Amino acid sequence: MPTLSQDEIERRLAELPGWTLSPEGLKKTFRQPNFRAAVALVGWVAELAEAADHHPDVLIHGYRRVTFTIITHSEGGVTEKDVALARSIEGLGASGA
């Protein structure tokens, strides 16, 4: 799967509120009401990731914030697969930080 150009990434990010491009890939932090909700969010995303066979990096910090970073390591950049997973995560209805 080919990597997306900078322009293609920017167009897709315009449809993904709160997601940004970092050197590590597409990234967004979600703030949850408590630690249990943060861990539950990680569990829901784990289900999505398993179904897509595409796994984000996950960081739980401050006990209620969860940051997901998505990149296609095998391609060395952001691909449509990353955008699709970000859209799926957005579909969970979690709130961004």
C-alpha positions in Angstrom: 0.0 0.0 0.0 1.6 3.3 -1.1 2.2 6.1 1.4 0.1 9.3 1.0 1.6 12.6 0.0 1.7 15.5 2.3 -1.3 17.1 0.4 -3.3 13.9 0.6 -2.6 13.6 4.3 -3.7 17.2 4.9 -7.0 16.6 3.0 -7.8 13.6 5.1 -6.9 15.3 8.4 -9.4 18.0 7.5 -12.0 15.3 8.0 -10.6 14.0 11.2 -11.0 16.6 14.0 -8.1 16.8 16.4 -5.9 14.4 14.5 -2.4 15.7 13.6 0.6 14.5 11.7 3.7 14.0 13.7 7.0 12.3 12.6 5.6 9.2 14.2 2.3 9.2 12.2 -1.3 10.3 12.7 -1.8 11.2 16.3 -4.7 12.2 18.6 -5.1 12.4 22.4 -8.5 11.6 23.9 -9.5 12.7 27.4 -11.8 10.3 29.3 -13.7 11.0 32.5 -11.6 8.5 34.5 -9.0 5.8 34.3 -11.6 3.0 33.8 -13.1 4.9 30.8 -9.5 5.4 29.4 -8.8 1.7 29.6 -12.2 0.8 28.1 -11.4 3.1 25.2 -8.1 1.2 24.6 -10.1 -2.0 24.7 -12.5 -0.8 22.1 -9.7 0.4 19.8 -7.9 -2.9 20.3 -11.0 -4.7 18.9 -11.0 -2.3 15.9 -7.3 -2.8 15.4 -7.5 -6.6 15.5 -10.4 -6.5 13.0 -8.3 -4.3 10.7 -5.1 -6.2 11.4 -3.5 -2.8 11.9 -2.3 -1.7 15.4 -1.7 1.8 16.7 0.8 2.8 19.3 -1.1 3.5 22.6 -0.1 5.7 25.5 -2.2 6.2 28.6 -1.1 9.2 30.5 -2.4 11.3 33.3 -4.7 8.4 34.2 -7.4 9.6 31.9 -5.8 10.6 28.6 -5.1 8.2 25.8 -2.9 9.0 22.8 -3.1 6.9 19.7 -0.4 7.1 17.0 -1.0 5.3 13.7 1.5 4.7 10.9 2.2 1.9 8.5 5.7 0.9 9.6 6.1 -1.6 6.7 5.6 1.3 4.2 7.6 3.9 6.2 4.7 6.4 6.3 1.0 7.2 6.5 -1.3 5.1 4.2 -5.0 4.8 3.6 -5.0 2.0 6.2 -3.9 4.6 8.9 -6.6 7.0 7.8 -9.2 4.2 7.9 -8.2 3.3 11.5 -8.3 6.9 12.6 -11.9 7.2 11.2 -12.9 4.0 13.0 -11.5 5.4 16.3 -13.4 8.6 15.7 -16.6 6.5 15.1 -16.4 5.4 18.8 -17.5 8.8 19.8 -14.6 9.4 22.3 -13.9 13.1 23.1 -10.5 14.6 22.2 -8.3 16.3 24.7 
